[in-house]
Amino acid sequence: MPESIAFVGVGRMGANMARRLKDCGYSVTAVYDVHGPTAAGLAQEIGARHATTLAEVTAAAEIIFTVVTDDAAQLGVFRTSGDSLLQGAAGKVFINCATITPATHVEVEKRARAAGAVSLEGCMASSIPQARNGTLYLMCGGDRATFDRVKPILEKLSSALRYIGSTGQAAQVKALVNMVMNINTAALAEGLGLGAALGLDLVMLREVFLQTGANSQVLKTDGEDMQNRDHACFFSASHAAKDSTIAWILGVQAGLNLPLAGATKQQYERMVALGLGELDKSGIAELTFKGRRA
């Protein structure tokens, strides 16, 4: 019989992961979110319990996915006193999918072990449609035996599942993936913005980029959106700012100068300051095209 599963954090990513596992025949027994109506709606949709406490989530499932916003939220759901996923957690498996610092993953693993549970990093390098379709690029870190135990579940969520190594290393790799992606996005916005200022045909320019060294995955996903100012959110500028900061701090800790990462971090932080943080990362083009925004 498939193991029972619960979710903490059911925004667009977490909710689509829950829907996917439900479709694959798994028992998704409980969902929880700090925004109660979001969890209540999903619970009704997939036939799960709307848990109103974290302890209720732990009691309802053997495997608990967490898909929360940041370090503070992650440590909050694993707090060492009060309502917490750690209550009654002996024997449970926690799979933590938020983009957070490596140090926070290590701390969560420490707290889980003290409670008799185990934890695993499940870092995602994909966006909302991939979560629904089970085609995430999923990078895992932690105890190898734990990874092997939950691998059949993770394979339903991921078309490219990879075990990275010890706890914290998957978060490091994820930070580097997003650092390079964000740099590429900022560079593409500058290239297209300059092309527009020069009066070039941007459709032509994107086609040339595609066939030359200027090609990138970001060009395929964001280039047309930048041109057309279509910034419907799949990966927000606020998340890009957070992730670029994580990578930049890792660079500082390693004693490296990362000027491109630093400049990209500042651009996304500027978007947030201008109230554009909930636009897709492609919205960085609003800062580089003449006449859009100073």
N, C-alpha and C positions, 0 to 999 in steps of 0.2 A: 504494500500500500504506500502511495506517495506520502512524504512527510508533510505535515501541516505548516503553512507559511503565513506570516503576517507582515504588514508594512507600517513603518513609521515615516511620515512625510509623503503625502500623496498629492503633491503638485503634479504638473504635467508629466514629468519623468516617472516619478514613483507610481502614479496612477496607471500609466501605460504599461509599466512593468507588471503591475498586479493584474491588469486585464490580460496581458499576454500569458502569464502563468495560469490564470483561470481557464483561458482558451485551450491550454495544453493539458488540462485535466488535473491540475494541482488543486488542492484544497486551500484556498486563501481564506483563512478563518476570521481575521480581524484587520482593520485599518485604523490608523490614528493620524491626526494632523492638528497642529496648533490652531488652525482655522477649522473649527468643528463642522460647519456646513459642507466644506469640501470633502471631509472624510465621510460624513453622513450620506452625501450624494453617491459617492463611489460605493459605499457599503451596500446601499440599496440596489445599485446597478449590478454588482457582481455577487450578491448574496452573502456578503460577509458581515461580521459584527462591527458596528461603529464603536470602537473602544474609546472611552472618555478618560482613561488613565493609562499611563505607560505600563504599570504593573499588570493591568488587564491584558495588554498586548502580549507580554511575556507568558502569561498563564494560558493564552489561547493557541500558542503555536510552538513548534519545535525549532523552526528557523525564522528569524526575524531580519528583514531587510530594513536598513535605515537610509533614507534619501533626503537629508536635511540641507540647510542652506550654508552653514559655515562652522568654524571651529566651536564657537560658543554654543550653537544649537546642538552639535554633536556631543560635546561634554555635558550639556544640559540633560539630554535623554539618558545619559549614563552617569548621572550624578550619584554620589556615594551616600546621600541621605534624602529622605523624602520620596515622593513618587519617582520611580526610576525603572528602566528596563532591567536593572540588576536585581530587583526584588524577585525572589524565587527563580533565579536564572540558572541554577545548577543543571548542567546537561544541555543547555540551549546553545544554538549557533547564531551569532550575529554577523550579518554581511553588510558592511558599511560602504555605501556607494557615493557619498558626498565628495565633492572636491574640497579637501581640507589639507592642512599641513601634515607632513609625515609625522611630526612629533605628536600630533593629536591622535593619529592612528595608533601609535605606540602606547600612548596613555590609555586609550580605550581598551586595547588588548590587555594591558596590565590590570585594569579594573575588572574586565570580564573574567580573567583567570582567577582573580581573588574571589569572585562570586561562584566559581566552579563552572564557568561557561567558556566558550571559545569564540574568537572573532576572526574575521577575514576582511581584507580590503577587496572591494569590488569596484575599481576605478573605471569610469566610463569615458570613452573618447568618441562619443557619438551624440546625436540629438534626439528630439522627441519622436519623430517618425520611426527611427530605428528601435526605440524602446518598445513601441507598439508592435512592430513587425518581428521582433526577436533577432535583429541584426546589429546589435550593439558591438562595438569593439571593446572588450572587457578585459581589464588587466587586474590580476589578483596578487595579493601579497599576504603572507602569514604562514601558518603551519601547513605543510604540504599534505598531511593526512586529512586535515579539515577541508582543504581544497578538493582533494579526491572524493571526499564524502559528498560534497554538494555539487560536484561537477555536472551530474546529469541535469540538475536544475539550471545551472548557469548556461549550459549548452542550449537550453530553450530560449534564453535571452540574448545569446551572442552567436554571431556567425564567425567570430574571430576571437576565441577565448585563449588567453595567455597567462600562464603562471610566471610571475616576475621573480619572486624571491621572498625574503623575510619581510616582516611588517615594516612599513614605511617606504620600501623601495617602489612599490606600485604607485604610491602617491608622488614620489620623485619623478618617475617616468611620466605620469599624467601631467605634472606641472611643466615638464619640458615639452611635451606634445602641445599643450595649450600656449606655452610661451612662443614656440615657433609659429603656430597657427595665427596667433594674434599679431605677431610681427609681420607675417605674410599679408594679413588682412589690412594692416595699416599701410604697408608698402603698396598694395594694390589700390587702395583709396587715393594715395598720393599720385600714383601713375595715371589713374583715370581722371583725377581732378586736374592734373597738369595737361593731359590730353584735351580735356574739355576747354581749358583756358586757351589752348593753342588753336582751337577751332577744328580739331580733328574729329572724324566720324568715330564715335566710340564703339559701334558695332564692329567696324573694321579693326579698330585698335585691339579689341578683345580677341578677335580672330587671329591677329598677328601674335598677341601674347600667347595664345593657346598653342601656337606652332613653334614657339621659340623658348629661350631660357627663362622668359617671364612667366611661363606656365606654372600653375599650382592648383591644388585641390580647391583652395579658396577662390581662385578665378572661376572655377566651374560652379561653385555654390553661391558666390556672392557678387560676382562681377556684374551681371545683368541687374541685380537688385540695387547695386550702388548707382548704376546709370539711371534706373527708373525710379529711384527713391522709394523702393518697396522694402521696408525694414520690419516686416512682420517677424515676431520674435521666435527664433528657434534656439539661439544661444545669446543671452542678453549682454549688452555692453557692461552692465554692472558685474556680471559674472566674469567677463573678460578682464575687468579691472582687478577683481579679486584674484583671479588665477595668475595674471601677470605679476601681481604683487608677491604671491607665494613663490614663484620662480625667481623673481628678483632678489628676494630675501635669501633663498637658497644660494644664489650667486654670492651675495655679501658674506654669508657664513662660510662659503668655500674660498673666500679671498679673491674672487674674480670680478673684473670690471665688465659689465654687460650693458653697454650704452644703448643698444637697440631695444633690449628688454625694458630698460629704464624709460626710454622715450615713448615706447608703446604703452607702458603702464601709465604715464602721464597723460597721454591722449585719451585713454579710456576713463581715467579719473576726471578729466575735463568734461567728457560726455555726461558723467554722473552729476558733476557740479552744475551743468547746464540743464539738468532735468531730463536728459535723454537716456538715462541708464536702462530703461525698459525696452528700448529699441534693440533690434538684433545687432550683433557685432558689426554687420555691414553698415550700420548707421554712422560709423566713424567717417564715412564719406561726406557726411554733413559738415565735417570740420575741414575738409580739403577741397571741395568744389567751390569755386568763386561764386559769390552771391547767395550761397545757401545759409551759412552761419559764420559769424566772425570767430 
